[in-house]
Amino acid sequence: MSDEELETYSLVELAVDRLRRDILSGRSDPGERLVEEQLTRRLGISRAPLREAMRLLAQQGLVEHIPRRGARVATLSDEDVRELYEVRDVLERHAVAAMPKHPDLTGLRAALEVMRKATEADDRLELANAHRRFHTEVVRIGGNKQLAGLYESVLVRIQLYMAVNMRREAETARAEDGVLRHERLFAAVEAGDADGVVSALTDHGARTYLT
């Protein structure tokens, strides 16, 4: 890769990271137009890396392109969200059924520690990201890397929907409640209690976002 190609690639990564954070934090609302001229000025990049970043974000389900109208933050209907939760549940149950008796809990411990630090720092975006990493680690324990990758892509799209509620939740919910829920889930995984893991996942409270 040439220096010019490397620089362009770095600018694409920068744009993906900045736009992804805006979307998943709720700073950019679903359906909000993504205007090239405004974004190139704000990010300090040209149109080529911005368009590549938008293409990558579209692959992740975070951006959608509307013919003759440009790009916008992806939108999800109520039915889309219900279907995503159904897919999530199927993947979780499959992964839990395949968990070994003595799983490696390193990834789970690390994700839980990030969650605690994000809670102390009151960083709601990092906390949501840590929740996603924790759940992905639970599924990864099942040993199927392809399933874990698919599962995380589903969680990212769900997080897009949840971001709409993040600002409201920040005013009403205690961030430490999320840590406690995940600590209970960790305890079930550590004990090798498959029924307990499924129960903890089912009662996790995420479906409050469907109301």
Backbone as a ProteinNet text record, in pm:
[ID]
protein_1_A
[PRIMARY]
MSDEELETYSLVELAVDRLRRDILSGRSDPGERLVEEQLTRRLGISRAPLREAMRLLAQQGLVEHIPRRGARVATLSDEDVRELYEVRDVLERHAVAAMPKHPDLTGLRAALEVMRKATEADDRLELANAHRRFHTEVVRIGGNKQLAGLYESVLVRIQLYMAVNMRREAETARAEDGVLRHERLFAAVEAGDADGVVSALTDHGARTYLT
[TERTIARY]
84.6	0	88.8	61.7	141.8	107	194.8	169.1	36.3	6.2	-119	-239.7	-229.1	-338.3	-355.7	-243	-248.7	-315.8	-281.9	-341.4	-491.9	-533.1	-675.9	-747.8	-685	-744.8	-761.4	-661.1	-667.8	-781.5	-802.9	-911.9	-1047	-1055.3	-1179.2	-1208	-1104.8	-1121.7	-1166.6	-1106.2	-1144.1	-1291.2	-1335.1	-1473.6	-1569.2	-1534.8	-1619.4	-1634	-1521.2	-1523.5	-1608	-1588.2	-1661.4	-1811.1	-1847.3	-1988.3	-2057	-1985.5	-2040.4	-2070	-1977.2	-1999.5	-2120.1	-2133	-2247	-2378.3	-2380.9	-2503.9	-2537.4	-2438.6	-2465.9	-2481.5	-2442.5	-2462.3	-2597	-2666.3	-2792.3	-2773.6	-2649.1	-2623.8	-2683.1	-2683.4	-2748.4	-2870.7	-2987.2	-3110.9	-3136.3	-3205.3	-3246	-3323.4	-3288.7	-3354.6	-3289.7	-3194.9	-3128.4	-3041.9	-3052.3	-2974.6	-2826.3	-2742.8	-2597.4	-2548.9	-2528.8	-2496.6	-2346.2	-2303.2	-2159.8	-2084.3	-2137.4	-2065.9	-2042.1	-2143.1	-2129.7	-2030	-2036.6	-1950.3	-1804.7	-1779.5	-1640.4	-1576.8	-1655.2	-1603.1	-1579.4	-1675.9	-1665	-1552.7	-1534.3	-1432.3	-1297.1	-1297.4	-1171.9	-1117	-1206.3	-1163.3	-1232	-1184.4	-1244.6	-1362.2	-1428.9	-1549.1	-1517.1	-1401.8	-1371	-1365.6	-1285.3	-1285.2	-1418.7	-1490.5	-1620.6	-1718.6	-1719.5	-1811.7	-1777.7	-1649.3	-1609.8	-1653.7	-1640.3	-1685.3	-1835.7	-1910	-2055.3	-2092.7	-2015.1	-2041.5	-2021.3	-1913.7	-1885.2	-1991.2	-2036.4	-2140.7	-2273.8	-2296.9	-2418.4	-2413.6	-2294.1	-2278.9	-2308.2	-2281.5	-2306.7	-2451.8	-2530.4	-2670.7	-2694.9	-2595.9	-2609.4	-2643.7	-2618.2	-2647	-2724.5	-2815.1	-2886.4	-2886	-2877.9	-2874.8	-3012.1	-3065.7	-3196.5	-3175.8	-3226.5	-3207.9	-3250.5	-3162.1	-3184.2	-3198.1	-3177.4	-3188.5	-3064	-2969.8	-2846.4	-2854.2	-2768.7	-2757.4	-2823	-2862.6	-2919.1	-2888.2	-2902	-2888.6	-3000	-2966.2	-3063.2	-3181.6	-3296.2	-3416.9	-3460.7	-3526.6	-3578.6	-3725.6	-3806.8	-3947.8	-3962.7	-4079.6	-4105.6	-4088	-4131.3	-4118.2	-3971.5	-3891.9	-3747.8	-3686.7	-3721.2	-3663.3	-3706.5	-3834.9	-3883.3	-3809.9	-3790.8	-3721.4	-3576.1	-3510.5	-3372.2	-3362	-3457.2	-3456.8	-3479.3	-3563.7	-3588.2	-3461.7	-3391.1	-3265.1	-3163.9	-3156.3	-3063.9	-3091.5	-3218	-3253.5	-3213.9	-3237.8	-3203.3	-3052.3	-2974	-2828.8	-2777.9	-2835.4	-2793.5	-2819.9	-2938.2	-2973.5	-2885.2	-2854.1	-2765.1	-2626.9	-2576	-2441.8	-2437.1	-2540.3	-2543.2	-2545	-2620.6	-2627.8	-2492.7	-2406.3	-2275.5	-2162.8	-2194.1	-2089.8	-2018.2	-1885.2	-1810.6	-1831.6	-1800.2	-1820.2	-1729.1	-1608.6	-1512.8	-1467.3	-1550.8	-1517.6	-1407.9	-1340.9	-1242.4	-1318.8	-1308.2	-1385.8	-1306.8	-1188.3	-1102.2	-1172.2	-1232.8	-1300.7	-1417.9	-1492.6	-1606.9	-1561	-1454.5	-1403.4	-1358.1	-1288.9	-1239.3	-1355	-1458.9	-1574.3	-1646.6	-1655.4	-1722.2	-1643.9	-1511.3	-1428.7	-1443.9	-1448.8	-1472	-1607.7	-1705.9	-1839.7	-1837.5	-1764.5	-1755.7	-1690.4	-1580.6	-1510.5	-1596.4	-1669.1	-1756.2	-1868.1	-1915.2	-2019.7	-1965.6	-1844.4	-1783.3	-1759.5	-1724.4	-1696.9	-1823.9	-1938.2	-2065.9	-2057.4	-1988.7	-1975.4	-2079.1	-2193.7	-2305.6	-2276.9	-2206.1	-2175.9	-2081.6	-1974.8	-1879.9	-1948.4	-2042.9	-2117.2	-2201.1	-2269	-2349	-2259.2	-2142.4	-2048.1	-1997.9	-1975.1	-1928.4	-2035.9	-2161.7	-2271.9	-2268.5	-2250.9	-2248.7	-2131	-2013.6	-1895.9	-1915.5	-1978	-2001	-2089.7	-2200.3	-2291.9	-2225.8	-2145.6	-2074.8	-1977.8	-1912.7	-1821.2	-1897	-2017.7	-2099.4	-2124.1	-2160.5	-2188.8	-2060.8	-1949.8	-1823.6	-1776.1	-1814.8	-1775.8	-1827.2	-1937.6	-1992	-1900	-1799.1	-1696.1	-1718.3	-1830	-1858.7	-1829.1	-1714.4	-1671.9	-1765.8	-1815.1	-1905.4	-2035.5	-2085.2	-2207.7	-2185.9	-2070.3	-2040.1	-2033.6	-1974.3	-1967.6	-2105.8	-2189	-2326.8	-2404	-2384.4	-2453.2	-2416.5	-2287.9	-2247.3	-2307.6	-2318.2	-2378.2	-2525	-2593.6	-2732.6	-2739.3	-2647.1	-2646.3	-2617.6	-2532	-2501.8	-2629.3	-2708.2	-2831.8	-2932.8	-2936.9	-3025	-2978.8	-2846.6	-2793.6	-2831.3	-2836.6	-2882.4	-3022	-3108.8	-3244.9	-3244.7	-3165.5	-3161.1	-3105.9	-3020.8	-2960.3	-3065.6	-3181.1	-3289.4	-3332.2	-3320	-3366.3	-3255.3	-3130.3	-3019.4	-3025.9	-3060	-3063.2	-3174	-3290.2	-3399.8	-3362.4	-3301.6	-3263.4	-3161.6	-3070.8	-2967.4	-3029.2	-3151.7	-3217.3	-3295.9	-3328.8	-3419.4	-3359.3	-3261	-3208.3	-3070.4	-3038.3	-2906	-2812.5	-2699.9	-2606.2	-2556.9	-2544.5	-2493.6	-2588.4	-2717.1	-2811.3	-2766.4	-2712.5	-2664.1	-2547.6	-2457.7	-2344.2	-2393.1	-2490	-2542	-2605.4	-2679.6	-2741.4	-2635.2	-2528	-2423.9	-2339.2	-2327	-2257.3	-2334.8	-2467.4	-2549.1	-2534.5	-2529.7	-2511.2	-2373.8	-2271.8	-2136.9	-2134.9	-2202.4	-2204.5	-2267.2	-2371.8	-2437.7	-2345.2	-2272.8	-2177.7	-2066.2	-2012.6	-1902	-1943.6	-2069.6	-2119.1	-2154.4	-2149.1	-2185.9	-2334.2	-2414.4	-2559.2	-2625.6	-2642	-2697.2	-2838.3	-2921.9	-3058	-3053.2	-2959.7	-2945.6	-2900.9	-2812.6	-2766.6	-2882.4	-2960.1	-3074.3	-3175.7	-3200.3	-3294.5	-3246	-3115.8	-3060	-3069.2	-3044.9	-3054.6	-3198.8	-3292.6	-3434	-3486.1	-3439.4	-3487.7	-3401.6	-3321.5	-3221.3	-3281.5	-3407.1	-3472.1	-3460.7	-3389.3	-3369.1	-3500.2	-3600.3	-3724.1	-3805.7	-3761.9	-3827.9	-3817	-3719.9	-3703	-3807	-3881.8	-3984.2	-4114	-4125.1	-4250	-4251
-118.9	0	124.9	216.5	337.3	432.1	535.9	634.4	705.9	734	803.6	715.5	586.5	494	479.3	475.3	462.1	584.4	703.3	825.3	826.4	785.4	781.1	682.9	566	463.9	517.2	590.1	647.2	748.1	827.1	924.2	853.9	742.1	663	611.8	558	507.7	620	737.6	852.6	885.7	891.2	926.7	820	692.8	584.1	595.5	616.8	624.2	741.8	859.4	978.9	964.9	920.5	910.1	798.5	690	578.1	622.1	697.7	746.9	840.7	928.5	1019.3	942.2	837.6	760.7	677.5	606.7	514.8	586.2	712.4	789.9	859.8	858.2	930.6	1076	1117.4	1256.1	1284	1181.5	1190.6	1098.8	1153.4	1076.3	992	877.8	797.8	883.2	869.2	947.2	1081	1122.8	1252.5	1247.5	1349.2	1354.1	1372.8	1306.7	1319	1393.2	1523.1	1610.1	1613.2	1575	1564	1693	1806.1	1931.8	1963.7	1940.3	1968	1873.4	1745.1	1645.9	1661	1694.4	1712.6	1830	1936.4	2050.4	2012.9	1945.1	1911.9	1813.2	1716.5	1613.6	1653	1754.3	1798.5	1699.8	1635.3	1537.3	1567.9	1501.6	1520	1424.2	1433.8	1353.2	1203.9	1172.4	1032.4	945.7	981.8	900.5	904.8	1018.6	1026.5	927.6	922.7	830.8	685.1	654	517.1	485.9	583.8	564.8	541.3	616.3	599.8	462	414.1	281.1	173.8	187.6	90.6	96.1	215.7	229.6	173.4	183.6	124.3	-27.6	-86.7	-230.6	-274.8	-185.9	-216.4	-191.1	-138.7	-112.1	18.7	108.1	234.7	352.8	338	443.8	381.3	457.8	409.2	516.9	473.4	564.8	566.2	685	703.5	759.5	692.3	741.2	886.8	964.2	1106.2	1195.4	1137.1	1219.1	1210.3	1126.6	1117.9	1017.2	1036.2	940.6	997.1	905.2	944.3	836	871.1	772.3	669.8	542.5	436.7	447.1	403	398.8	253.5	225	91	102.5	21.3	17.1	-69	-62.7	-147.7	-295.1	-330.1	-469.5	-507.5	-415.4	-440.2	-473.3	-392.8	-410.8	-544	-577.1	-705.4	-822	-811.4	-918.8	-930.4	-815.6	-818.1	-884.6	-854.9	-919.6	-1069.8	-1110.6	-1253.5	-1323.1	-1259.9	-1316.9	-1322.7	-1216.2	-1213.3	-1329.5	-1351.5	-1458.3	-1595.5	-1619.1	-1748.3	-1772.6	-1669.4	-1683.4	-1704.7	-1632.4	-1648.5	-1790.4	-1841.2	-1975.2	-2081.8	-2063.8	-2159.6	-2157.1	-2036.8	-2022.4	-2078.3	-2051.3	-2099.2	-2251.7	-2312.8	-2458.9	-2520.5	-2443.8	-2495.4	-2457.6	-2391.4	-2347.5	-2466.8	-2459.9	-2566.8	-2560.5	-2667.6	-2672.5	-2575.1	-2554.7	-2465	-2359.4	-2258.3	-2159.1	-2063.4	-2005.2	-1899.7	-1769.8	-1712.9	-1594.8	-1464.8	-1470.7	-1352.5	-1236.2	-1263.5	-1158.1	-1099.5	-1184.7	-1136.9	-1046.3	-1087.9	-1006.7	-870.1	-868.8	-742.5	-650.4	-706.3	-625.4	-570.8	-651.5	-608.1	-495.7	-503.4	-398.5	-267	-275.8	-155.6	-94.6	-180.2	-135.5	-58.5	-112.4	-45.6	92	98.8	226.2	328.2	281.4	371.9	424	340	382.3	490.4	469.9	568.4	701.6	692.2	813.5	875.8	807.8	852.3	871.1	776.5	778.2	681.3	735.6	650.8	575	637.7	568.3	452.1	476.9	370	259.1	297	197.7	109.8	170.8	93.3	2	53.4	-28.7	-145.4	-120.4	-226.5	-333.2	-290.9	-387.4	-479.1	-417.7	-496.1	-592.5	-544.3	-632.4	-747.6	-720.1	-824.1	-934.5	-894.5	-993.9	-1072.1	-1003.1	-1073.3	-1175.1	-1141.8	-1235.9	-1357.5	-1335.8	-1448.3	-1544.9	-1490.3	-1573.1	-1636.5	-1561.6	-1613.1	-1736.9	-1748.1	-1863.6	-1993.3	-1983.3	-2101.3	-2159.3	-2082.1	-2135.6	-2114.2	-2053.4	-2031.7	-1885.7	-1860.6	-1723.9	-1655	-1729.3	-1670.7	-1626.9	-1709.9	-1676.1	-1552.4	-1545.3	-1430.6	-1301.6	-1308.3	-1190.2	-1145.6	-1241.8	-1210.2	-1150.3	-1208	-1161.2	-1015.5	-982.4	-844.8	-747	-786.8	-697.8	-671.2	-771.8	-753.5	-655.8	-671.5	-583	-438.1	-417.4	-280.5	-213.3	-286.9	-228.9	-203.7	-292.9	-270.4	-147.6	-131.1	-14.9	114.2	111.1	227.7	268.2	170.7	199.9	247.1	180	215.3	355.7	402.4	534.5	643.9	620.7	718.5	741.9	636.9	644.2	676.7	680.2	693.8	824	932.2	1060.1	1061.7	1005.4	997.9	906.3	791.1	695.8	756.6	839.1	901.1	986.8	1035.9	1120.8	1040.2	913.2	837.7	711.2	649.5	520.9	537.8	448.7	449.5	363.6	418.2	344.6	218.2	222.6	105.6	-13	11.9	-99.3	-193.8	-136.2	-218.1	-305.4	-251	-328.7	-447.3	-423	-529.7	-640.8	-603.6	-705.5	-791.4	-727.4	-802.2	-884.4	-838.5	-918.9	-1048.1	-1038.8	-1159.6	-1254.4	-1198.6	-1280.9	-1347.6	-1271.7	-1327	-1443.4	-1427.4	-1531.8	-1659.8	-1645.8	-1763.6	-1834.6	-1757.3	-1817.1	-1886.7	-1819.5	-1875.2	-2005.7	-2013.8	-2134	-2245.5	-2215.4	-2316.5	-2346.3	-2250.5	-2266.6	-2218.2	-2309.7	-2271.1	-2214.3	-2278.1	-2227.1	-2088.1	-2067.7	-1937.5	-1830.4	-1867.2	-1772.2	-1730.5	-1829.2	-1799	-1712.3	-1744.8	-1666.6	-1522.9	-1507	-1372.7	-1291.9	-1357.3	-1288.4	-1248.2	-1338.8	-1313	-1197.8	-1191.6	-1089.7	-963.9	-948.2	-840.9	-701.5	-692.3	-561.1	-483.5	-537.5	-461.7	-433.2	-517.1	-498.6	-379.6	-313.4	-189.5	-87.2	-106.2	-14.5	-36.1	-147.2	-172.8	-101.1	-43.7	19.6	165.9
0	0	0	-93	-103	11.2	28.3	133.1	109.5	-18.3	-50.7	-17.8	-52	-21.5	128.7	201.8	347.1	409.8	357.8	410.6	386.4	264.4	232.9	323.7	345.1	431	573.8	622.5	756.3	767.1	662.8	662.6	662	591.7	591	731.6	796.1	933.3	1027.2	1011.2	1092.9	1074.3	948.4	919.8	972.2	956.1	1006.6	1157.9	1225.8	1371.3	1419.8	1360.8	1405.9	1378.8	1259.5	1223.8	1302.4	1322.3	1399.1	1543.3	1602	1738	1742.7	1645.2	1640.9	1634.5	1552.2	1532	1655.2	1707.8	1818.4	1952.3	1958.8	2082.3	2083.1	1969	1960	1922.3	1895.7	1856.9	1718.8	1633.5	1502.8	1505.5	1482.2	1493.6	1368.7	1384	1267.5	1167.6	1040.2	935.6	908	993.4	973.2	847.9	763.8	640.2	670.8	593.1	604.8	481	496.8	383.9	362.1	243	213.7	242.4	194.9	210.8	359	440	582.8	648.5	610.1	673.3	632.2	506.3	464	538.9	562.1	637.4	783	843.8	986.3	1012.9	922.9	942.8	883.5	798.8	737.6	637.2	560.8	460.1	327.6	221.5	90.2	72.6	-41.6	-63.7	-81.5	-141	-170	-42.9	58.9	180.2	255	247.5	312.8	249.7	117.5	49.5	79.9	90.2	125.6	268.7	357.6	496.2	501.7	422.7	419.1	365.2	267.7	212.9	319.3	397.1	503.1	612.8	646.4	747.8	698.5	567.4	509.8	521.7	503.3	518.6	661.5	756.9	898.1	938	844.4	874	946.2	947.7	1020.5	930	801.4	704.2	588.6	531.5	413	305.6	181.2	67	0.6	-15.7	-77.1	-217.6	-321	-459.1	-474.9	-535.3	-566.6	-443	-323.9	-202.2	-114.3	-150.8	-74.7	38.6	137.9	248.6	374.4	462.5	590.7	693.8	819.1	925.2	907.4	918.9	894.2	989.9	942.3	1024.4	1040.1	1150.4	1176.1	1213.4	1149.5	1187	1311.9	1374.3	1490.4	1454	1333.2	1289.4	1271	1217.3	1203.4	1340	1441	1574.8	1634.1	1620.9	1672.8	1607.3	1475.1	1403.6	1447.9	1470.3	1517.2	1654.1	1743.2	1874.4	1861.9	1768.7	1748.3	1700.8	1605.5	1556.4	1670.2	1749.2	1862.9	1957.5	1988	2082	2028.6	1899.7	1839.4	1847.1	1814	1816	1958.8	2054.2	2193.8	2242.9	2217.3	2265.8	2202.3	2075.2	2008	2071.1	2096.6	2154.5	2296.3	2376	2513.9	2517.3	2425.9	2420.4	2387.2	2318.5	2277.6	2372.9	2484.1	2576.5	2640.1	2649.5	2717.5	2868.2	2937.1	3082	3156.1	3102.9	3168.3	3067.6	3041.1	2938.4	2982	2883.7	2908.5	2930.3	3049.5	3085.5	3073	3010.7	3001.1	2932	2817.4	2742.6	2818	2888.5	2966.8	3080.8	3149.5	3260.6	3210.2	3096.6	3041	3004.3	2941.2	2901.9	3024	3128.7	3251.5	3319.3	3313.6	3373.1	3296.1	3162.5	3081.7	3117	3138.6	3174.5	3306.8	3405.4	3535.8	3522.3	3444.6	3427.8	3353	3251.6	3176.3	3264.7	3356.8	3451	3544.2	3596.2	3685.7	3614	3484.2	3406.6	3348.3	3365.7	3310.7	3159.2	3092.6	2947	2890.5	2854	2813	2683.1	2590.4	2465.4	2491.1	2566.6	2596.8	2676.6	2761.2	2838.4	2746.6	2650.5	2554.5	2471.5	2431.5	2356.1	2439.9	2570.1	2659.5	2678.3	2686.3	2693.4	2571.4	2453.9	2330.2	2328.9	2371.8	2374.8	2471.4	2585.8	2684.7	2626.7	2564.9	2508.3	2394.9	2316.5	2208.5	2265.9	2376.2	2441.1	2495	2547.3	2593	2477.3	2363	2246.3	2191.3	2196.5	2143.9	2219.8	2347.8	2427.8	2365.1	2290.4	2223.6	2118	2075.7	1986.6	1838.1	1799.4	1657.8	1623	1559.4	1528.7	1429.9	1331.7	1233.4	1299.7	1390.5	1462	1549.3	1614.7	1700.2	1619.2	1499.2	1412.8	1367.1	1330	1289.6	1406.3	1523.3	1643.4	1673.8	1664.4	1694.1	1593.8	1467.2	1367.3	1398.9	1454.4	1496.2	1613.6	1709.4	1826.4	1788.4	1689.3	1645.6	1593.9	1516.1	1463.1	1574.7	1673.5	1788	1866.1	1878.2	1949.9	1878.8	1745.9	1669.9	1715.8	1732.1	1776.4	1921.5	2005.9	2147.3	2168.4	2076.8	2091.7	2099.1	2035.3	2040.5	2184.5	2267.7	2405.7	2505.3	2459.3	2552.2	2631.9	2565.7	2636.3	2741.6	2706.7	2804	2919.5	2888.6	2991.9	3087.8	3033.6	3116.9	3227.5	3204.4	3303.4	3406.7	3373.8	3460.8	3519.3	3451.8	3496.2	3559	3649.5	3710.8	3626.1	3585.1	3500.7	3569.8	3704.3	3776.7	3769.9	3737	3723	3611.9	3504.6	3394	3435.8	3518.6	3567.5	3650.4	3737.3	3822.5	3739.8	3635.8	3549.3	3482.3	3436.6	3367.4	3463.6	3587.1	3688	3716.8	3720	3739.9	3621.8	3501.2	3382.1	3384.3	3425	3436	3534.6	3648.6	3751.4	3696.7	3615	3557	3458.9	3377.7	3283.2	3359.4	3461.9	3540.8	3609.4	3651.4	3720	3621.9	3491.5	3393	3392.9	3437.8	3449.3	3320.6	3224	3094.3	3107.7	3191.2	3210.8	3273.5	3366.3	3430.5	3332.4	3240.4	3138.4	3049.5	3002.2	2915.9	2989.7	3117	3197.3	3215.1	3241.8	3260.1	3131.4	3018.1	2889.5	2860.4	2890.8	2864.5	2949.6	3075.6	3169.2	3168.5	3065	3065.6	3056.8	3018.3	3019.7	2890.6	2790.6	2666.2	2593.9	2614.5	2540.2	2588.2	2692.8	2731.4	2618.8	2529.3	2417.3	2308.1	2320.3	2220.3	2251.4	2371	2410.6	2370.8
[MASK]
+++++++++++++++++++++++++++++++++++++++++++++++++++++++++++++++++++++++++++++++++++++++++++++++++++++++++++++++++++++++++++++++++++++++++++++++++++++++++++++++++++++++++++++++++++++++++++++++++++++++++++++++++++

